[in-house]
């Protein structure tokens, strides 16, 4: 059986215990278990303030502490011994923001392919790029939700031509579709169409553009209602002012604030459409959750959302910051709402974004890396 070590060099600033990390970071567990269920032997190496080792659902977890002098596990003797003892056939590193650690890992196992997975990373500033370029020359592969997300790293010379790009979502969701009318009775959501927003109220998510688009759409969709769930909200004051200042938004936009995660599933089951205005996302967990519920998304035309929606085969894509584009997207999909569209949306999730699909994609990438055995510069 193919043996892969999934490595996370990120050290929790809160210093949580190993068991608590697995509870609070579900994607760490989910990605490992998805690959394991696909037939891969998975070992997770996680930087942690406390040492520990445990096994859950067929996955071995090793929690490694950094040395006192160098605050990274990549330079610790414990990590070096563990990498040698495991003898994994592929090293899967979470995040592109650890070039020094990737380089150290390559020195420890120079014949083992390394794949890094994007988690909404961005290229460094120009004066750091030479070092990143040298460090990432050891990579055999890089995984992005959409291959277009690799382009900024390629343009900056950080990813080499021989580095294979794989399209793999960051994670999946356990949300499921449900009876829409029952969910509306339970949640109190209403509207035709009933729009749901789940995301921070910040510049990247661009709630003001969404409000502008909704305002423009209500003349032709007079029963439209928008319900907004959010946690951090630096633009809350601006959003409230925008709502108060527009008669077409007052009484139509409902700011729910923080909502327990399990209730989000009920809200998604109750809504007609999911809306978001993001300018950039690694994947977009809330969009994945919406698709899992069979909730068609009306989201911005960015690489990850194009991939998640299969180029808008389900839902609609609109231009970032363009209220008129959102309006046209809402009007074009409003006439298609119904059970068939919800079934099609869930089918997209099952085929491309479910845990089984993510596991298959991970396994295929690992097997391809082993088959290629691309040479790496020292």
C-alpha positions as CSV (number, residue, x, y, z in Angstrom):
1,X,0.0,0.0,0.0
2,X,1.3,3.5,-0.9
3,X,2.5,5.3,2.2
4,X,2.2,9.1,2.4
5,X,3.2,11.4,5.2
6,X,1.0,14.5,5.4
7,X,3.1,17.2,7.1
8,X,2.0,20.5,8.7
9,X,4.7,22.8,9.8
10,X,2.2,25.4,11.2
11,X,2.7,25.7,15.0
12,X,-0.6,26.5,16.8
13,X,0.0,29.9,18.5
14,X,-2.5,28.9,21.2
15,X,-0.5,25.8,22.2
16,X,-3.4,23.4,22.2
17,X,-3.0,19.8,23.2
18,X,-2.9,17.2,20.3
19,X,-6.4,15.9,20.9
20,X,-7.8,19.4,20.9
21,X,-6.1,20.2,17.7
22,X,-7.8,17.3,16.0
23,X,-11.1,18.5,17.2
24,X,-10.6,22.2,16.4
25,X,-8.9,21.6,13.0
26,X,-11.3,19.2,11.2
27,X,-9.7,19.7,7.8
28,X,-6.5,18.2,9.2
29,X,-8.3,15.0,10.0
30,X,-10.7,15.1,7.0
31,X,-8.0,15.3,4.4
32,X,-6.0,12.5,6.0
33,X,-9.0,10.2,6.3
34,X,-10.2,10.9,2.8
35,X,-6.8,9.7,1.4
36,X,-6.9,6.7,3.8
37,X,-10.4,5.7,2.7
38,X,-9.2,5.8,-0.9
39,X,-6.6,3.1,-0.1
40,X,-3.5,5.1,1.0
41,X,-1.6,4.5,4.2
42,X,-1.5,8.0,5.8
43,X,0.7,9.3,8.6
44,X,0.3,12.8,9.8
45,X,3.2,14.8,11.2
46,X,1.9,17.9,12.9
47,X,3.9,20.7,14.7
48,X,2.6,21.0,18.2
49,X,3.5,22.5,21.5
50,X,3.0,19.1,23.1
51,X,4.5,15.8,22.0
52,X,2.0,13.0,21.3
53,X,1.1,10.1,19.2
54,X,-2.3,8.5,18.5
55,X,-4.2,6.6,15.8
56,X,-7.7,7.4,14.7
57,X,-9.7,5.7,11.9
58,X,-6.6,4.1,10.4
59,X,-4.5,7.3,10.4
60,X,-1.4,7.6,12.6
61,X,-0.8,11.1,14.0
62,X,2.6,12.2,15.3
63,X,2.8,15.6,17.2
64,X,6.3,17.0,17.1
65,X,7.7,19.9,19.1
66,X,10.3,22.3,17.7
67,X,13.7,22.6,19.2
68,X,14.2,25.5,21.7
69,X,16.7,27.3,19.5
70,X,15.0,27.0,16.1
71,X,11.2,27.4,16.3
72,X,10.4,24.8,13.6
73,X,10.0,21.1,13.7
74,X,11.9,20.8,10.4
75,X,15.2,21.4,12.1
76,X,14.5,19.1,15.1
77,X,16.2,15.8,15.7
78,X,12.8,14.2,16.5
79,X,11.5,15.2,13.1
80,X,14.6,13.9,11.3
81,X,14.3,10.5,13.1
82,X,10.6,10.3,12.4
83,X,11.0,11.0,8.7
84,X,13.7,8.4,8.4
85,X,11.8,5.7,10.4
86,X,8.6,6.2,8.5
87,X,10.1,6.0,5.0
88,X,7.0,7.4,3.3
89,X,6.9,7.3,-0.4
90,X,5.4,10.8,-0.8
91,X,5.6,13.9,1.5
92,X,2.5,16.0,1.3
93,X,3.1,19.4,2.9
94,X,0.2,21.6,3.8
95,X,0.7,25.3,2.8
96,X,3.1,27.1,0.5
97,X,4.4,29.4,3.2
98,X,7.1,27.1,4.6
99,X,10.0,27.2,2.0
100,X,12.8,26.7,4.6
101,X,11.0,23.7,6.1
102,X,10.3,22.1,2.7
103,X,14.0,22.5,1.9
104,X,15.0,20.8,5.2
105,X,12.5,18.0,4.5
106,X,14.1,17.5,1.0
107,X,17.5,17.2,2.6
108,X,16.2,14.5,5.0
109,X,14.6,12.4,2.2
110,X,16.2,13.5,-1.1
111,X,14.6,10.7,-3.2
112,X,11.0,11.2,-1.8
113,X,8.6,13.4,-3.9
114,X,7.2,16.4,-2.2
115,X,3.9,18.0,-3.0
116,X,2.7,21.2,-1.4
117,X,-1.0,22.1,-1.0
118,X,-2.2,25.6,-1.3
119,X,-4.3,27.0,1.5
120,X,-5.0,30.5,0.2
121,X,-1.3,31.3,0.0
122,X,0.2,34.2,-1.9
123,X,3.7,34.7,-3.4
124,X,6.1,36.5,-1.1
125,X,7.4,40.0,-1.6
126,X,10.0,40.4,-4.4
127,X,13.0,40.4,-2.1
128,X,12.0,37.0,-0.7
129,X,11.4,35.3,-4.0
130,X,15.0,34.2,-4.8
131,X,15.1,32.2,-1.7
132,X,11.6,30.7,-2.3
133,X,12.7,29.9,-5.8
134,X,15.6,27.9,-4.6
135,X,13.7,26.2,-1.9
136,X,10.8,25.2,-4.1
137,X,13.1,23.8,-6.8
138,X,12.9,20.6,-4.7
139,X,9.1,20.3,-5.3
140,X,7.7,17.5,-7.5
141,X,4.1,18.8,-7.3
142,X,1.7,21.4,-6.0
143,X,-2.0,21.1,-5.4
144,X,-4.5,23.9,-5.9
145,X,-8.3,24.0,-5.9
146,X,-8.0,25.3,-9.5
147,X,-4.8,25.1,-11.6
148,X,-5.2,28.8,-12.5
149,X,-4.3,29.6,-8.9
150,X,-0.8,28.4,-9.6
151,X,-0.2,31.0,-12.2
152,X,1.0,33.8,-9.8
153,X,3.6,31.5,-8.4
154,X,4.7,30.5,-11.9
155,X,4.8,34.1,-13.0
156,X,7.1,34.9,-10.0
157,X,9.3,31.9,-10.9
158,X,8.5,30.1,-7.7
159,X,7.2,27.0,-9.3
160,X,9.4,25.3,-11.8
161,X,8.1,24.1,-15.2
162,X,8.7,20.5,-14.1
163,X,6.6,20.9,-11.0
164,X,3.3,19.1,-11.8
165,X,0.1,21.0,-10.8
166,X,-2.8,19.0,-9.5
167,X,-6.4,20.2,-9.0
168,X,-7.5,19.1,-5.5
169,X,-9.9,20.9,-3.2
170,X,-8.6,21.7,0.3
171,X,-11.3,19.6,1.9
172,X,-15.0,18.5,1.7
173,X,-18.1,18.7,3.9
174,X,-20.5,16.4,5.7
175,X,-23.5,18.6,5.1
176,X,-26.4,16.9,3.3
177,X,-29.5,18.1,1.4
178,X,-32.8,18.3,3.4
179,X,-36.5,19.1,3.0
180,X,-36.6,22.8,2.1
181,X,-40.0,23.5,3.5
182,X,-39.2,21.8,6.8
183,X,-35.9,23.7,7.0
184,X,-37.8,27.0,6.4
185,X,-40.2,26.3,9.2
186,X,-37.3,25.5,11.6
187,X,-35.2,28.5,10.7
188,X,-37.8,31.1,9.8
189,X,-36.1,31.9,6.5
190,X,-38.3,33.1,3.7
191,X,-38.1,34.9,0.4
192,X,-38.5,34.2,-3.3
193,X,-35.7,33.9,-4.0
194,X,-34.3,33.4,-0.5
195,X,-30.6,34.3,-0.6
196,X,-28.0,33.1,2.0
197,X,-24.6,34.7,2.7
198,X,-22.1,32.8,4.9
199,X,-18.8,34.7,5.2
200,X,-17.0,37.5,7.0
201,X,-18.0,41.1,6.4
202,X,-14.7,42.2,5.1
203,X,-13.1,43.7,2.0
204,X,-12.3,40.4,0.4
205,X,-15.8,39.0,0.7
206,X,-17.1,42.4,-0.5
207,X,-20.6,42.5,1.1
208,X,-21.2,46.0,-0.2
209,X,-21.0,44.8,-3.8
210,X,-23.5,42.1,-3.0
211,X,-25.9,44.6,-1.4
212,X,-25.6,46.8,-4.5
213,X,-26.4,43.9,-6.7
214,X,-29.4,42.9,-4.6
215,X,-30.7,46.4,-4.6
216,X,-30.5,46.5,-8.4
217,X,-32.3,43.1,-8.6
218,X,-35.3,43.8,-6.4
219,X,-37.3,45.7,-9.0
220,X,-37.7,42.4,-10.9
221,X,-37.5,40.1,-7.9
222,X,-39.7,42.0,-5.4
223,X,-40.0,39.1,-2.9
224,X,-36.2,38.6,-2.7
225,X,-34.8,38.3,0.9
226,X,-31.1,38.1,1.9
227,X,-29.9,36.5,5.1
228,X,-26.3,37.0,6.3
229,X,-24.3,34.8,8.7
230,X,-20.9,36.2,9.7
231,X,-18.3,36.1,12.5
232,X,-15.7,38.8,12.0
233,X,-17.2,42.0,10.6
234,X,-14.9,44.9,10.1
235,X,-17.4,46.3,7.5
236,X,-20.5,45.9,9.7
237,X,-20.9,49.6,10.2
238,X,-20.7,50.2,6.4
239,X,-23.1,47.4,5.8
240,X,-25.6,48.7,8.2
241,X,-25.3,52.2,6.8
242,X,-25.8,50.9,3.3
243,X,-29.0,49.0,4.3
244,X,-30.4,52.0,6.2
245,X,-29.8,54.3,3.3
246,X,-31.6,52.2,0.6
247,X,-35.3,51.6,0.8
248,X,-34.9,48.6,-1.4
249,X,-32.7,46.9,1.2
250,X,-34.4,47.9,4.4
251,X,-36.5,45.0,5.7
252,X,-35.0,42.8,3.1
253,X,-31.5,42.2,4.4
254,X,-31.3,40.3,7.7
255,X,-27.9,40.3,9.6
256,X,-27.9,37.1,11.6
257,X,-24.3,37.4,12.9
258,X,-22.5,34.4,14.3
259,X,-24.5,31.1,13.8
260,X,-23.5,27.6,15.2
261,X,-22.0,25.6,12.4
262,X,-24.7,22.9,12.5
263,X,-27.4,25.5,12.1
264,X,-25.6,26.6,8.9
265,X,-26.7,23.3,7.3
266,X,-30.3,24.0,8.1
267,X,-30.1,27.5,6.7
268,X,-28.5,26.2,3.5
269,X,-31.3,23.6,3.2
270,X,-33.9,26.4,3.6
271,X,-32.4,28.9,1.1
272,X,-32.8,29.1,-2.7
273,X,-29.4,30.5,-3.5
274,X,-26.0,31.0,-1.9
275,X,-24.3,34.3,-2.6
276,X,-20.8,35.5,-2.0
277,X,-18.6,38.3,-3.3
278,X,-15.1,37.0,-2.7
279,X,-12.1,38.5,-4.6
280,X,-9.9,35.5,-3.8
281,X,-10.3,32.2,-2.0
282,X,-8.1,29.1,-1.5
283,X,-11.2,27.0,-2.1
284,X,-14.2,28.4,-0.3
285,X,-15.5,26.2,2.4
286,X,-18.9,27.8,2.6
287,X,-19.4,27.3,-1.1
288,X,-18.4,23.6,-0.7
289,X,-20.9,23.3,2.1
290,X,-23.6,25.0,0.0
291,X,-23.0,22.5,-2.9
292,X,-23.2,19.7,-0.4
293,X,-26.7,20.9,0.6
294,X,-27.7,21.1,-3.0
295,X,-27.9,24.9,-2.7
296,X,-27.0,26.6,-6.0
297,X,-24.2,29.2,-5.6
298,X,-24.2,32.7,-7.2
299,X,-20.6,33.6,-6.6
300,X,-17.8,35.6,-8.1
301,X,-15.9,34.6,-11.2
302,X,-12.6,33.6,-9.5
303,X,-10.5,30.4,-10.2
304,X,-11.6,28.4,-7.1
305,X,-15.3,29.1,-7.6
306,X,-15.0,28.3,-11.3
307,X,-13.6,24.9,-10.4
308,X,-16.1,24.3,-7.6
309,X,-19.1,25.1,-9.8
310,X,-17.7,23.3,-12.9
311,X,-17.5,26.5,-14.8
312,X,-21.0,27.6,-13.6
313,X,-22.6,24.4,-14.8
314,X,-24.3,24.6,-11.4
315,X,-25.1,28.1,-10.2
316,X,-23.8,31.4,-11.7
317,X,-20.6,33.3,-11.7
318,X,-20.5,37.1,-11.6
319,X,-17.7,39.7,-11.9
320,X,-16.0,40.7,-8.7
321,X,-17.3,44.1,-7.4
322,X,-19.8,44.5,-10.3
323,X,-23.3,45.0,-8.9
324,X,-24.9,44.8,-12.4
325,X,-23.2,41.5,-13.1
326,X,-24.6,40.1,-9.8
327,X,-28.1,41.4,-10.7
328,X,-28.0,39.7,-14.1
329,X,-26.8,36.4,-12.5
330,X,-29.6,36.5,-10.0
331,X,-32.2,37.2,-12.7
332,X,-31.0,34.5,-15.0
333,X,-31.0,31.8,-12.4
334,X,-34.2,32.8,-10.6
335,X,-36.4,31.2,-13.2
336,X,-34.5,27.8,-12.9
337,X,-35.0,27.3,-9.2
338,X,-36.5,24.0,-8.1
339,X,-35.7,20.4,-7.1
340,X,-34.0,19.6,-10.4
341,X,-31.4,22.3,-9.9
342,X,-30.8,21.2,-6.3
343,X,-30.2,17.6,-7.4
344,X,-27.8,18.8,-10.1
345,X,-25.9,20.8,-7.5
346,X,-25.6,17.9,-5.2
347,X,-24.4,15.7,-8.0
348,X,-21.6,18.1,-8.7
349,X,-20.6,17.9,-5.1
350,X,-20.7,14.1,-5.1
351,X,-18.6,13.8,-8.3
352,X,-15.9,16.4,-7.5
353,X,-16.0,17.5,-3.9
354,X,-17.1,14.7,-1.7
355,X,-14.7,13.0,0.7
356,X,-14.6,10.1,-1.7
357,X,-13.8,12.4,-4.6
358,X,-11.1,14.2,-2.7
359,X,-9.6,10.9,-1.6
360,X,-9.5,9.7,-5.2
361,X,-7.8,12.8,-6.4
362,X,-5.2,12.7,-3.6
363,X,-4.4,9.1,-4.3
364,X,-4.1,9.7,-8.0
365,X,-1.7,12.6,-7.4
366,X,0.4,10.5,-5.0
367,X,0.6,7.6,-7.5
368,X,1.5,10.0,-10.3
369,X,4.3,11.5,-8.2
370,X,5.8,8.1,-7.4
371,X,5.6,7.1,-11.0
372,X,7.3,10.3,-12.2
373,X,10.1,10.3,-9.7
374,X,11.1,13.7,-11.1
375,X,14.7,14.7,-10.5
376,X,15.3,17.5,-8.0
377,X,18.0,20.0,-7.7
378,X,19.9,19.9,-4.4
